[in-house]
Amino acid sequence: MTKDNKGVFLFFALFFLLPVFGGCRNDGLISASGNVTLDGVPLQDGMITFLPSGAEGNSASASIADGKYNVRLTPGTMIVRIIAERPYTDEEIKVLRANPMYNNDPLFNPANLKKQIIPVVYNEQSVLKEEIKGTTKSLNFDLKSAEK
């Protein structure tokens, strides 16, 4: 092969093989993104998980930052679980320390404790369901505190 032929060969190889091996995303997944708020305020930090409601499909999770997330999902009906935590306040730690179960425990370290701020109806006992089909989806979740 001459030097000129090598260049032509490389051009055609890249031109035809690059779409086959790189860049093409025909994996059957659907891109989803959206906003997550709690009482109208964007969730600063958290995790969103999509779980198949039946035997078909795969679960997927994504971080929530400044109320936004992006994830790729398998088609089907998904149960959505959202979690977010915050450190315990000094007052809450005092209450925990007053509990006999913790007050003499040398391993009890309140600095490592986090409190779930999302009501259980949006995570462990989620009532959130979404039908994933078609192409890119925008899924927004406006959660309400149990206390309001």
MOPECOR-V268811 format. One record per residue. PHI is phi in whole degrees, 0 to 359 (NA if undefined). BURIAL is b if it has 9 or more other C-alpha atoms within 8 Angstrom, else e. Layout:
phi->PHI burial->BURIAL
phi->PHI burial->BURIAL
This chain:
phi->NA burial->e
phi->279 burial->e
phi->300 burial->e
phi->294 burial->e
phi->294 burial->e
phi->298 burial->b
phi->295 burial->e
phi->295 burial->e
phi->300 burial->e
phi->298 burial->e
phi->300 burial->e
phi->292 burial->e
phi->298 burial->b
phi->293 burial->e
phi->297 burial->e
phi->267 burial->e
phi->270 burial->e
phi->301 burial->b
phi->296 burial->b
phi->285 burial->e
phi->257 burial->e
phi->219 burial->e
phi->84 burial->e
phi->281 burial->e
phi->242 burial->e
phi->251 burial->e
phi->263 burial->e
phi->81 burial->e
phi->272 burial->b
phi->246 burial->b
phi->286 burial->b
phi->226 burial->b
phi->209 burial->b
phi->173 burial->b
phi->244 burial->b
phi->234 burial->b
phi->236 burial->b
phi->238 burial->b
phi->56 burial->e
phi->84 burial->e
phi->254 burial->e
phi->304 burial->b
phi->289 burial->b
phi->292 burial->e
phi->207 burial->b
phi->181 burial->b
phi->218 burial->b
phi->241 burial->b
phi->232 burial->b
phi->249 burial->b
phi->244 burial->b
phi->298 burial->b
phi->281 burial->e
phi->237 burial->e
phi->279 burial->e
phi->269 burial->e
phi->99 burial->b
phi->241 burial->e
phi->278 burial->b
phi->210 burial->b
phi->229 burial->b
phi->210 burial->b
phi->285 burial->b
phi->252 burial->b
phi->226 burial->b
phi->53 burial->e
phi->82 burial->b
phi->239 burial->b
phi->214 burial->b
phi->220 burial->b
phi->207 burial->b
phi->246 burial->b
phi->233 burial->b
phi->280 burial->b
phi->296 burial->b
phi->133 burial->b
phi->278 burial->b
phi->240 burial->b
phi->270 burial->b
phi->252 burial->b
phi->237 burial->b
phi->234 burial->b
phi->231 burial->b
phi->203 burial->b
phi->232 burial->b
phi->219 burial->e
phi->294 burial->b
phi->293 burial->b
phi->284 burial->e
phi->302 burial->e
phi->295 burial->e
phi->295 burial->e
phi->293 burial->b
phi->300 burial->e
phi->296 burial->e
phi->296 burial->b
phi->295 burial->b
phi->287 burial->e
phi->288 burial->e
phi->303 burial->e
phi->294 burial->e
phi->252 burial->b
phi->297 burial->b
phi->248 burial->e
phi->274 burial->e
phi->292 burial->e
phi->273 burial->e
phi->289 burial->e
phi->232 burial->e
phi->298 burial->e
phi->294 burial->e
phi->269 burial->e
phi->276 burial->e
phi->231 burial->e
phi->249 burial->e
phi->292 burial->b
phi->257 burial->e
phi->264 burial->b
phi->302 burial->b
phi->299 burial->e
phi->290 burial->b
phi->247 burial->b
phi->225 burial->b
phi->301 burial->e
phi->240 burial->e
phi->301 burial->b
phi->256 burial->e
phi->277 burial->b
phi->226 burial->e
phi->223 burial->e
phi->267 burial->e
phi->258 burial->b
phi->201 burial->e
phi->83 burial->e
phi->245 burial->e
phi->309 burial->e
phi->240 burial->b
phi->250 burial->e
phi->238 burial->e
phi->252 burial->e
phi->232 burial->e
phi->253 burial->b
phi->274 burial->b
phi->242 burial->e
phi->294 burial->b
phi->290 burial->e
phi->281 burial->e
phi->266 burial->e
